[in-house]
């Protein structure tokens, strides 16, 4: 019972379809990986959530260990940062790549290409400030990847690629959750104003927006987030989900492409909101782990 938003969950489509940058399940993967890494969730709960995102997982170069291999390697490369002494600084962060937003890795590297191709990845801090690790899930499936209905279960396999490369200083100011919330609200208001000023033709196939948005809310909440996730993160992700659902309902469910220009301009503030919300939680996880070990 899938309803299509081609490429939204298919990480490989982001360079072709800008709407694919509005949501990525890597957001959930980053939250769960951060929670289990910092001891706030059990590995079993992490594995259950991960298998809600993809039917199976494999770590490139270590195919037999899958998710356990990802966590094991993460602990190995970050051991100097955590044992001892622990650090309150974030070790993991979510990166969402898009037009005008280069990832924080050396350009021209395999890591940079994978991040651009997928549109999302998890960056791991290294003891060497000039080095960075990047986890990028590659979707492997025999069928076109779409935005699936939660009743259908997960699609395909994630093959986790691990890259170690040079770090590129960010050329852009990192947006915090407060600024991201404001930027998203402003962009949404401006888009609504532009849409209100245009004369539109009624769509050929009317849809019930409440039904479609409700089903999309179920999708975005699937498979849930760690219990330790801060309320501020939950609220900002909920705002991003609602705006994304409206964009999907208008362009894809209703088949109305007359507003593409106004709606696609929301892609960047939505990405900023998702990254800011997720990274706020990952930083909070790190602080909690640091406080518990002091």
MARGULUM-278378 format. One record per residue (C-alpha): chain; x, y, z. Coordinates in steps of 0.02 Angstrom, whole numbers. Layout:
<rs>
+-------+--------+--------+--------+
| chain |     c1 |     c2 |     c3 |
+-------+--------+--------+--------+
|     A |      X |      Y |      Z |
...
+-------+--------+--------+--------+
</rs>
This chain:
<rs>
+-------+--------+--------+--------+
| chain |     c1 |     c2 |     c3 |
+-------+--------+--------+--------+
|     A |      0 |      0 |      0 |
|     A |    140 |    119 |    -43 |
|     A |    106 |    296 |    -97 |
|     A |    246 |    366 |   -199 |
|     A |    368 |    503 |   -167 |
|     A |    506 |    432 |   -277 |
|     A |    677 |    449 |   -202 |
|     A |    626 |    519 |    -33 |
|     A |    678 |    363 |     58 |
|     A |    794 |    312 |    -84 |
|     A |    955 |    393 |    -30 |
|     A |   1028 |    383 |   -205 |
|     A |    906 |    501 |   -289 |
|     A |    945 |    665 |   -204 |
|     A |   1045 |    740 |   -346 |
|     A |    902 |    712 |   -467 |
|     A |    748 |    754 |   -366 |
|     A |    756 |    902 |   -245 |
|     A |    603 |    841 |   -151 |
|     A |    708 |    691 |    -97 |
|     A |    806 |    808 |     15 |
|     A |    656 |    845 |    124 |
|     A |    666 |    685 |    224 |
|     A |    793 |    547 |    253 |
|     A |    783 |    397 |    369 |
|     A |    967 |    426 |    410 |
|     A |    897 |    556 |    532 |
|     A |    822 |    415 |    636 |
|     A |    976 |    306 |    615 |
|     A |   1086 |    446 |    685 |
|     A |    976 |    468 |    838 |
|     A |    972 |    282 |    877 |
|     A |   1158 |    258 |    845 |
|     A |   1198 |    404 |    958 |
|     A |   1084 |    338 |   1096 |
|     A |   1160 |    163 |   1096 |
|     A |   1337 |    231 |   1082 |
|     A |   1314 |    340 |   1236 |
|     A |   1230 |    201 |   1335 |
|     A |   1056 |    278 |   1335 |
|     A |    974 |    135 |   1237 |
|     A |   1009 |    -51 |   1227 |
|     A |   1084 |   -127 |   1071 |
|     A |    926 |   -233 |   1050 |
|     A |    817 |    -77 |   1043 |
|     A |    938 |      3 |    919 |
|     A |    933 |   -153 |    810 |
|     A |    743 |   -159 |    816 |
|     A |    732 |     23 |    762 |
|     A |    863 |      0 |    625 |
|     A |    768 |   -148 |    553 |
|     A |    615 |    -37 |    546 |
|     A |    713 |     73 |    426 |
|     A |    785 |    -66 |    319 |
|     A |    749 |   -252 |    312 |
|     A |    933 |   -295 |    332 |
|     A |   1099 |   -209 |    365 |
|     A |   1279 |   -244 |    316 |
|     A |   1442 |   -155 |    349 |
|     A |   1548 |   -138 |    192 |
|     A |   1705 |   -242 |    214 |
|     A |   1634 |   -335 |    365 |
|     A |   1472 |   -405 |    297 |
|     A |   1444 |   -535 |    434 |
|     A |   1430 |   -416 |    582 |
|     A |   1305 |   -290 |    514 |
|     A |   1245 |   -170 |    650 |
|     A |   1358 |   -244 |    782 |
|     A |   1504 |   -209 |    666 |
|     A |   1451 |    -27 |    648 |
|     A |   1443 |     -2 |    837 |
|     A |   1606 |    -97 |    865 |
|     A |   1701 |      8 |    738 |
|     A |   1624 |    167 |    807 |
|     A |   1688 |    125 |    981 |
|     A |   1860 |     79 |    915 |
|     A |   1893 |    241 |    821 |
|     A |   1823 |    352 |    960 |
|     A |   1903 |    260 |   1108 |
|     A |   2034 |    398 |   1139 |
|     A |   1891 |    523 |   1155 |
|     A |   1791 |    422 |   1282 |
|     A |   1906 |    310 |   1384 |
|     A |   1973 |    406 |   1481 |
|     A |   1933 |    548 |   1496 |
|     A |   1758 |    563 |   1425 |
|     A |   1713 |    718 |   1328 |
|     A |   1552 |    819 |   1334 |
|     A |   1576 |    871 |   1152 |
|     A |   1472 |    787 |   1017 |
|     A |   1555 |    637 |    935 |
|     A |   1419 |    604 |    806 |
|     A |   1328 |    726 |    694 |
|     A |   1203 |    715 |    552 |
|     A |   1252 |    795 |    387 |
|     A |   1123 |    831 |    253 |
|     A |   1202 |    883 |     89 |
|     A |   1113 |    995 |    -34 |
|     A |   1141 |   1133 |   -161 |
|     A |   1259 |   1263 |    -88 |
|     A |   1295 |   1156 |     65 |
|     A |   1457 |   1058 |     41 |
|     A |   1487 |    918 |    167 |
|     A |   1628 |    941 |    295 |
|     A |   1749 |    824 |    206 |
|     A |   1887 |    846 |     79 |
|     A |   1811 |    880 |    -93 |
|     A |   1841 |    751 |   -228 |
|     A |   1855 |    607 |   -105 |
|     A |   1751 |    448 |   -103 |
|     A |   1670 |    511 |     58 |
|     A |   1619 |    675 |    -23 |
|     A |   1548 |    585 |   -175 |
|     A |   1450 |    462 |    -67 |
|     A |   1378 |    603 |     38 |
|     A |   1326 |    702 |   -115 |
|     A |   1250 |    548 |   -194 |
|     A |   1155 |    494 |    -39 |
|     A |   1114 |    668 |     24 |
|     A |   1142 |    613 |    204 |
|     A |   1273 |    537 |    316 |
|     A |   1333 |    522 |    495 |
|     A |   1497 |    609 |    535 |
|     A |   1607 |    536 |    673 |
|     A |   1736 |    644 |    760 |
|     A |   1915 |    579 |    765 |
|     A |   2048 |    616 |    898 |
|     A |   2146 |    699 |    757 |
|     A |   2057 |    865 |    722 |
|     A |   2108 |    854 |    539 |
|     A |   2026 |    684 |    513 |
|     A |   1843 |    637 |    506 |
|     A |   1747 |    475 |    483 |
|     A |   1587 |    466 |    382 |
|     A |   1452 |    332 |    386 |
|     A |   1341 |    330 |    232 |
|     A |   1203 |    200 |    210 |
|     A |   1184 |    141 |     31 |
|     A |   1012 |     73 |    -12 |
|     A |   1014 |    -95 |   -102 |
|     A |    845 |   -151 |   -169 |
|     A |    775 |   -242 |   -319 |
|     A |    626 |   -126 |   -332 |
|     A |    612 |     64 |   -348 |
|     A |    626 |    143 |   -177 |
|     A |    476 |    248 |   -131 |
|     A |    402 |    328 |     21 |
|     A |    325 |    173 |     94 |
|     A |    173 |    150 |    204 |
|     A |    224 |     87 |    377 |
|     A |    101 |    -57 |    354 |
|     A |    213 |   -122 |    215 |
|     A |    365 |   -135 |    327 |
|     A |    543 |    -84 |    281 |
|     A |    617 |    -95 |    107 |
|     A |    782 |   -164 |     45 |
|     A |    951 |   -171 |    129 |
|     A |   1064 |    -36 |    197 |
|     A |   1247 |    -65 |    159 |
|     A |   1340 |     46 |    280 |
|     A |   1494 |    125 |    200 |
|     A |   1631 |    187 |    317 |
|     A |   1751 |    321 |    254 |
|     A |   1901 |    399 |    340 |
|     A |   1957 |    560 |    259 |
|     A |   2020 |    736 |    288 |
|     A |   1907 |    862 |    370 |
|     A |   1853 |   1016 |    276 |
|     A |   1815 |   1170 |    382 |
|     A |   1634 |   1218 |    360 |
|     A |   1610 |   1373 |    253 |
|     A |   1436 |   1399 |    323 |
|     A |   1379 |   1452 |    496 |
|     A |   1307 |   1303 |    587 |
|     A |   1123 |   1334 |    622 |
|     A |   1060 |   1295 |    798 |
|     A |    884 |   1232 |    834 |
|     A |    817 |   1404 |    880 |
|     A |    879 |   1485 |    719 |
|     A |    826 |   1334 |    617 |
|     A |    650 |   1342 |    687 |
|     A |    640 |   1528 |    646 |
|     A |    709 |   1504 |    470 |
|     A |    586 |   1364 |    434 |
|     A |    438 |   1465 |    500 |
|     A |    492 |   1617 |    397 |
|     A |    516 |   1515 |    237 |
|     A |    348 |   1430 |    261 |
|     A |    261 |   1597 |    286 |
|     A |    345 |   1672 |    132 |
|     A |    298 |   1521 |     26 |
|     A |    117 |   1532 |     86 |
|     A |    113 |   1717 |     41 |
|     A |    180 |   1685 |   -135 |
|     A |     56 |   1543 |   -160 |
|     A |    -87 |   1654 |   -101 |
|     A |    -41 |   1785 |   -231 |
|     A |    -51 |   1663 |   -376 |
|     A |   -203 |   1611 |   -475 |
|     A |   -213 |   1422 |   -479 |
|     A |   -312 |   1297 |   -578 |
|     A |   -402 |   1164 |   -477 |
|     A |   -316 |    994 |   -479 |
|     A |   -389 |    859 |   -589 |
|     A |   -387 |    730 |   -449 |
|     A |   -439 |    802 |   -281 |
|     A |   -368 |    718 |   -126 |
|     A |   -407 |    724 |     58 |
|     A |   -257 |    818 |    128 |
|     A |   -295 |    766 |    307 |
|     A |   -289 |    582 |    258 |
|     A |   -127 |    600 |    160 |
|     A |    -41 |    706 |    293 |
|     A |    -98 |    586 |    428 |
|     A |    -20 |    438 |    337 |
|     A |    140 |    536 |    310 |
|     A |    146 |    576 |    496 |
|     A |    140 |    389 |    528 |
|     A |    285 |    366 |    408 |
|     A |    394 |    502 |    483 |
|     A |    365 |    431 |    658 |
|     A |    415 |    257 |    601 |
|     A |    509 |    174 |    690 |
|     A |    507 |    307 |    827 |
|     A |    650 |    394 |    914 |
|     A |    748 |    355 |   1073 |
|     A |    663 |    392 |   1238 |
|     A |    805 |    509 |   1287 |
|     A |    774 |    624 |   1138 |
|     A |    752 |    803 |   1203 |
|     A |    582 |    884 |   1185 |
|     A |    659 |   1026 |   1085 |
|     A |    718 |    901 |    955 |
|     A |    548 |    817 |    947 |
|     A |    459 |    983 |    921 |
|     A |    574 |   1043 |    782 |
|     A |    567 |    876 |    691 |
|     A |    377 |    879 |    704 |
|     A |    373 |   1051 |    622 |
|     A |    487 |    991 |    482 |
|     A |    380 |    836 |    458 |
|     A |    220 |    937 |    443 |
|     A |    294 |   1056 |    314 |
|     A |    364 |    908 |    217 |
|     A |    194 |    823 |    221 |
|     A |    109 |    977 |    149 |
|     A |    238 |    986 |      8 |
|     A |    212 |    802 |    -31 |
|     A |     23 |    818 |    -26 |
|     A |     21 |    966 |   -145 |
|     A |    149 |    908 |   -272 |
|     A |    133 |    719 |   -274 |
|     A |    -31 |    664 |   -197 |
|     A |   -130 |    801 |   -284 |
|     A |    -19 |    805 |   -438 |
|     A |    -11 |    995 |   -431 |
|     A |    158 |   1052 |   -499 |
|     A |    107 |   1233 |   -526 |
|     A |    183 |   1278 |   -357 |
|     A |    348 |   1185 |   -374 |
|     A |    451 |   1345 |   -368 |
|     A |    372 |   1406 |   -206 |
|     A |    375 |   1236 |   -121 |
|     A |    547 |   1177 |   -174 |
|     A |    623 |   1332 |    -95 |
|     A |    575 |   1254 |     72 |
|     A |    701 |   1113 |     47 |
|     A |    849 |   1201 |    125 |
|     A |    762 |   1264 |    284 |
|     A |    685 |   1091 |    307 |
|     A |    857 |   1011 |    294 |
|     A |    928 |   1139 |    415 |
|     A |    789 |   1103 |    538 |
|     A |    814 |    915 |    530 |
|     A |   1003 |    928 |    550 |
|     A |    991 |   1055 |    691 |
|     A |    861 |    953 |    786 |
|     A |    957 |    790 |    767 |
|     A |   1125 |    865 |    813 |
|     A |   1050 |    952 |    965 |
|     A |    995 |    780 |   1026 |
|     A |   1164 |    700 |    988 |
|     A |   1251 |    838 |   1086 |
|     A |   1130 |    813 |   1230 |
|     A |   1166 |    625 |   1228 |
|     A |   1352 |    662 |   1240 |
|     A |   1327 |    782 |   1386 |
|     A |   1219 |    654 |   1478 |
|     A |   1350 |    519 |   1456 |
|     A |   1487 |    638 |   1514 |
|     A |   1389 |    688 |   1670 |
|     A |   1353 |    506 |   1714 |
|     A |   1538 |    460 |   1709 |
|     A |   1604 |    607 |   1810 |
+-------+--------+--------+--------+
</rs>
